[in-house]
């Protein structure tokens, strides 16, 4: 199967498998999404969703969060891991949002990436899911599957993002970001498929016999 045929098939098949797309992280507005995505670094969405109700009951906006002691934030989010760093980032970004943006989350990749604890992927998720701006943030699932499907050389997540944006239509980026994540979790996980087992892998590469060793981001 040629690359353009793989792209067409993957685009169509994922849309069929996931006709509706629930947002993985529970949130009520751009601010709570920003905090939830920040907490999800090296932590499962399921665990984040168990932690955020208590955190947001304490403070669900930057004005209230800025008044919460960092130690208190850290205690609440401790199960998410990296709590010293994450709690400090949540406190600091809340204060910056108040000082620079009147408590409103900015609708700009550049502005978001300047906030403490907010990297390119986090900013992309917020732009996509909070503001509907076409983005293709690449997580470990997407990075792995893009390699298994021959859509990137897997050099790094930045290159994978560029490669995926190049081959898929822009109006599909936001949905594909979630579709690939869900597919990676359900059918093409790191241990559950090695590039030779799931439906998409076997359809794209029916003659593949050797496992694909993916390059880490």
C-alpha positions in Angstrom: 0.0 0.0 0.0 1.4 3.4 -1.0 1.8 6.1 1.6 -1.1 8.2 0.1 -3.3 5.1 0.2 -2.4 4.4 3.8 -3.2 8.0 4.8 -6.6 7.8 3.0 -7.4 4.5 4.6 -6.3 5.5 8.1 -8.2 8.8 7.9 -11.4 7.0 6.8 -11.1 4.0 9.1 -10.5 6.0 12.3 -13.5 8.2 11.5 -15.6 5.1 11.2 -14.3 3.6 14.5 -14.8 6.8 16.4 -18.0 8.6 15.1 -18.1 10.5 18.4 -15.2 11.7 20.4 -15.4 12.3 24.1 -12.7 14.6 25.5 -10.4 12.5 27.7 -9.9 15.1 30.5 -12.8 16.4 32.5 -13.1 20.2 32.5 -15.5 23.1 32.4 -13.6 25.8 30.6 -10.2 26.6 29.1 -8.6 27.2 32.5 -9.6 23.9 34.0 -8.6 22.1 30.8 -5.2 23.8 30.9 -4.6 22.6 34.5 -5.9 19.1 33.7 -3.6 18.8 30.7 -0.6 20.0 32.8 -1.4 17.4 35.4 -1.6 14.7 32.8 2.1 14.8 32.1 3.5 11.3 32.9 0.1 10.4 34.4 -3.0 8.7 33.0 -6.1 10.7 32.1 -8.1 8.5 34.4 -6.1 9.4 37.4 -6.2 13.1 36.6 -10.0 12.9 36.4 -10.1 11.4 39.9 -7.9 14.2 41.3 -9.3 17.3 39.6 -12.7 17.4 41.3 -11.1 18.0 44.6 -8.7 20.5 43.2 -11.4 22.4 41.3 -13.7 22.3 44.3 -10.9 24.3 46.1 -10.2 26.6 43.1 -11.5 26.4 39.6 -10.3 29.8 38.3 -6.9 31.6 38.4 -8.0 34.2 40.9 -8.9 31.6 43.5 -6.0 29.3 42.6 -3.5 32.1 43.1 -4.7 32.3 46.7 -4.2 28.6 47.5 -0.8 27.8 49.1 1.5 25.8 46.8 1.8 23.1 49.5 -1.9 22.7 49.6 -2.1 22.3 45.8 0.8 19.8 46.0 -1.0 17.6 48.6 -4.2 17.5 46.4 -2.4 16.6 43.2 0.2 14.2 44.7 -1.3 11.1 43.2 -0.6 12.5 39.7 3.2 12.5 40.2 5.7 15.3 39.9 3.6 17.2 42.4 6.3 19.7 43.5 6.9 20.9 40.0 3.2 20.8 38.9 1.9 22.5 41.9 4.4 25.4 41.5 3.5 25.7 37.8 -0.2 25.8 38.5 0.2 28.5 41.1 2.6 30.6 39.0 0.6 30.3 35.7 -2.5 31.3 37.6 -0.8 34.5 38.8 0.5 35.2 35.3 -3.0 34.8 33.8 -4.3 37.4 36.3 -1.4 39.8 35.8 -1.1 39.6 32.0 -4.5 38.4 30.7 -7.1 39.5 33.3 -7.6 35.9 34.3 -8.4 34.7 30.8 -6.5 31.8 29.1 -4.9 33.3 26.0 -5.8 31.8 22.6 -2.3 31.7 21.3 0.3 28.9 21.1 3.1 31.3 21.8 1.4 32.9 24.8 0.5 29.5 26.2 4.0 28.1 25.8 5.3 31.0 27.8 3.3 29.9 30.9 5.1 27.8 33.5 4.7 24.0 33.0 3.1 24.4 29.6 5.0 22.8 26.7 4.2 22.6 23.1 2.0 19.5 23.4 0.0 21.0 26.3 -0.5 24.3 24.4 -1.7 22.3 21.3 -4.2 20.4 23.3 -5.7 23.6 24.8 -5.8 25.3 21.4 -7.5 22.3 19.9 -10.0 21.3 22.6 -10.7 24.6 24.3 -10.7 26.9 21.3 -11.2 24.7 18.3 -8.0 25.8 16.6 -6.5 23.2 14.3 -3.6 21.6 16.1 -2.0 18.1 16.1 -0.3 17.7 19.5 1.7 14.5 19.5 1.7 12.3 22.6 3.4 8.9 23.0 0.5 7.0 21.4 0.5 9.2 18.3 4.3 9.1 18.1 4.3 5.3 18.2 1.4 4.7 15.8 2.7 7.2 13.2 5.9 5.1 13.1 4.1 1.8 12.8 1.9 3.2 10.0 4.9 4.5 8.1 3.8 8.2 8.4 7.0 9.5 10.0 10.6 8.4 10.6 10.0 8.8 14.3 13.1 11.1 14.8 11.2 13.1 17.5 7.7 14.3 18.4 8.3 17.6 16.7 9.1 15.9 13.4 6.2 13.5 13.8 3.8 16.5 14.2 5.2 18.1 11.1 4.9 14.9 9.1 1.3 14.2 10.2 0.2 17.8 9.5 1.7 17.4 6.0 -0.3 14.3 5.0 -3.7 14.8 6.7 -6.2 17.6 5.9 -6.2 20.5 8.4 -9.9 20.1 9.1 -9.2 16.6 10.5 -6.2 17.4 12.7 -8.2 18.0 15.9 -10.3 14.8 15.6 -7.4 12.7 14.4 -5.4 13.7 17.4 -8.0 12.1 19.6 -8.8 9.2 17.3 -5.2 8.0 17.1 -4.9 8.3 20.9 -8.0 6.2 21.5 -6.9 3.7 18.9 -3.5 3.5 20.4 -4.9 2.7 23.8 -7.6 0.2 22.6 -6.0 -1.6 19.7 -2.4 -0.7 19.1 -0.8 -0.3 22.5 2.9 -0.5 23.2 2.5 -4.1 24.4 -0.7 -5.2 22.6 0.5 -4.6 19.1 4.0 -4.5 17.6 3.0 -3.3 14.2 1.8 -6.8 13.1 -1.4 -7.4 15.0 -4.1 -4.6 15.0 -6.5 -4.0 12.1 -4.8 -0.8 10.8 -1.3 -2.2 11.0 -2.2 -5.4 9.2 -4.2 -3.6 6.5 -1.4 -1.1 5.9 1.3 -3.7 5.9 -0.2 -7.1 5.2 3.2 -8.7 4.4 4.9 -7.3 7.5 6.3 -10.2 9.6 8.9 -8.5 11.9 7.8 -6.3 14.8 8.4 -2.6 14.5 10.7 -1.2 17.1 9.5 2.4 17.6 11.8 5.2 18.4 10.9 7.0 21.6 10.2 10.7 21.6 
